[in-house]
Amino acid sequence: MAATPGLRFLELHGVEVTLHPYDYDPRADAVGLAAAQALGLDPALTLKTLMVEVDGKPACCVIPSDRQLSMKRVAAAFGGKAAAMMPPPKAEKLTGYHVGGISPFGQKRAVPTAIEVTACTAPKVWINAGARGLLLGIAPDKALVVLSARALPLVA
């Protein structure tokens, strides 16, 4: 498995992770839930990376795959008035990743990032490693530090 920009970023910062490849299904309604099921992981600890725009500025939200973003909470988290999902082509251009394989780690352009606070109490969470069909296991406190992210309420 080729090292993704996300894995190179984590290695550069001395963060050890575990790798969890799975069979990616492009037809899955919910990629994060499909990944959790394929790997036998708790969906609440299998996190999805969502690119958003808050008052037109890019931001990254990492939330449990079994939950939905609250745009009101997202706007508040990033100090804005309005939040919306970033269109997939824009998200791909900004991050350097394909939708279904977007990782918060090693994006082409670093943007403000928040991780759902309820996921940050677990000893380990699983997040996309930067390729479709590959998750990485990481301690949430390490993810917060390396991303300069904040643990905030983001879900409905």
Stockholm file with secondary structure:
# STOCKHOLM 1.0

chainA/1-156         MAATPGLRFLELHGVEVTLHPYDYDPRADAVGLAAAQALGLDPALTLKTLMVEVDGKPACCVIPSDRQLSMKRVAAAFGGKAAAMMPPPKAEKLTGYHVGGISPFGQKRAVPTAIEVTACTAPKVWINAGARGLLLGIAPDKALVVLSARALPLVA
#=GR chainA/1-156 SS CCCCHHHHHHHHTTCCCEEEECCCCTTCSCHHHHHHHHHTCCTTTEEEEEEEEETTEEEEEEEETTSCBCHHHHHHHTTCSCEEECCHHHHHHHHSSCTTSCCSTTCSSCCCEEEEGGGGGSSCEEEEEEETTEEEEECHHHHHHHHTCEEECCBC
#=GC SS_cons         CCCCHHHHHHHHTTCCCEEEECCCCTTCSCHHHHHHHHHTCCTTTEEEEEEEEETTEEEEEEEETTSCBCHHHHHHHTTCSCEEECCHHHHHHHHSSCTTSCCSTTCSSCCCEEEEGGGGGSSCEEEEEEETTEEEEECHHHHHHHHTCEEECCBC
//
